[in-house]
Amino acid sequence: MARRAFQVIDVVEVLQHWHAGRPKTVVAASLGVDVKTIRKYVAAAEAEGIRPGDGLVSDRAGWAARVAGWFPELVDAQARSRTWPELEGRRELIAKMLDTNTLATVHQRLRDEHGLSASESSLRRFVGQAFPDRRGARLVTVLRPGAPVGEAQIDYGYLGSWVDPVGGRLRRVQAFVIVLACCRHMFVRPVLSLDQSSWVAAHVAAWEFFGGVALRLVSGVDQH
């Protein structure tokens, strides 16, 4: 996987996914990050005795404070960002667009209509710092029941082995994962088979979970 520059907000997202009980391989697949990078940041939490689901850290602010202490080199990464001047030069335009658009739509319009080269994650960090009062509903796409979303990313991740109580056979357990590109909401379903029936059943369960369907599916699974 390509290397990417991590900042505090990125590490917080990794740790929140992991702390919610998602395996490191699944977190890596859903965020598009090398699993070695996930292990690096999770190791700091594990060294302090934090474990998935233990409730020791309950919010983003708590995670951000810990990450700043564990990885001080990340604290001023935003100020060093090469994309910051490009975004700062469009501050007024961004503020105006946020009045009537989600952040994802703002990024798409800036890219298509104004030649922006910065990524959506960079724009999200810029908005969080430049417009702290805009941390509202329009910064996140919220699904309405039955409402279609733009894109869903699909993949499998290996979870481990499980002894089937029927027959005592050791089975490989995979995680079927769907991530909504608009908001990074995630659906994970453990499966024992990668056949067509399991594939269809997992999709049906995912759309029921999200309360809507995606207009476009991007699969990381090589289907034959």
Residue pairs with C-beta under 8 A, 6 or more apart in sequence:
1 32
1 33
1 34
4 10
4 33
5 77
5 81
6 37
6 41
6 74
6 77
7 74
7 77
7 78
7 81
7 125
8 64
8 67
8 68
8 71
8 74
8 75
8 77
9 64
9 124
9 125
9 128
10 121
11 41
11 63
11 67
11 71
11 74
12 60
12 63
12 64
12 67
13 31
13 184
14 27
14 31
14 33
14 38
14 41
14 42
15 41
15 42
15 45
15 57
15 63
15 67
16 60
16 63
17 26
17 27
17 30
17 31
17 186
18 24
18 27
18 38
18 42
18 45
18 52
19 45
19 50
19 52
19 53
19 57
20 52
20 53
21 52
21 53
22 30
22 186
22 188
23 157
23 159
23 160
23 175
24 35
24 38
24 39
24 42
25 35
25 157
25 158
25 159
25 175
26 157
26 159
26 175
26 177
26 188
27 33
27 38
28 34
28 35
28 37
28 38
28 157
29 155
29 156
29 157
29 177
29 220
30 153
30 155
30 177
30 179
30 184
30 186
31 38
31 184
41 67
41 71
44 66
44 67
44 70
44 71
45 66
45 70
48 66
49 56
50 56
50 57
57 63
57 66
67 74
68 74
68 75
78 84
78 125
78 126
78 129
81 122
81 125
83 117
83 118
83 119
83 122
83 126
84 126
86 116
86 117
86 118
87 94
87 116
87 118
87 122
87 123
87 126
87 130
88 126
88 130
90 110
90 114
90 116
91 130
93 110
93 114
94 106
94 110
94 123
94 126
94 127
94 130
94 131
95 131
95 134
97 105
97 106
97 109
97 110
98 106
98 127
98 131
98 134
98 138
98 139
101 109
101 138
102 138
102 139
102 140
102 141
102 182
103 120
103 123
103 124
103 127
103 138
103 139
103 140
104 120
104 141
104 181
104 182
106 123
107 116
107 119
107 120
107 123
110 116
110 123
111 117
116 123
118 126
124 139
127 134
127 139
128 135
128 139
140 183
141 149
141 180
141 182
141 183
142 183
143 149
143 180
143 183
143 185
143 210
143 211
143 212
144 211
144 212
145 211
145 212
146 211
146 212
147 211
147 212
148 212
148 213
148 214
148 215
149 180
149 181
149 182
149 210
149 212
149 213
149 214
149 215
150 181
150 182
150 214
150 215
150 216
151 180
151 181
151 182
151 214
151 215
151 216
151 217
151 218
152 178
152 179
152 180
152 181
152 206
152 214
152 216
152 217
152 218
153 178
153 179
153 180
153 181
153 218
153 219
153 220
154 176
154 177
154 178
154 217
154 218
154 219
154 220
154 221
155 177
155 219
155 220
155 221
156 174
156 175
156 176
156 177
156 191
156 194
156 221
157 174
157 175
157 177
158 172
158 173
158 174
158 175
159 173
159 174
159 175
159 190
160 173
161 170
161 171
161 172
161 173
162 170
162 171
162 173
162 192
163 169
163 170
163 171
164 170
164 171
171 192
172 192
173 190
173 191
173 192
174 190
174 191
174 192
174 194
175 188
175 189
175 190
175 191
176 188
176 189
176 190
176 191
176 198
176 199
176 202
176 206
177 186
177 187
177 188
178 186
178 187
178 203
178 206
178 214
179 185
179 186
179 187
180 186
180 210
180 214
181 218
185 210
187 205
187 206
187 209
187 210
189 202
189 205
189 206
191 198
191 202
192 198
207 213
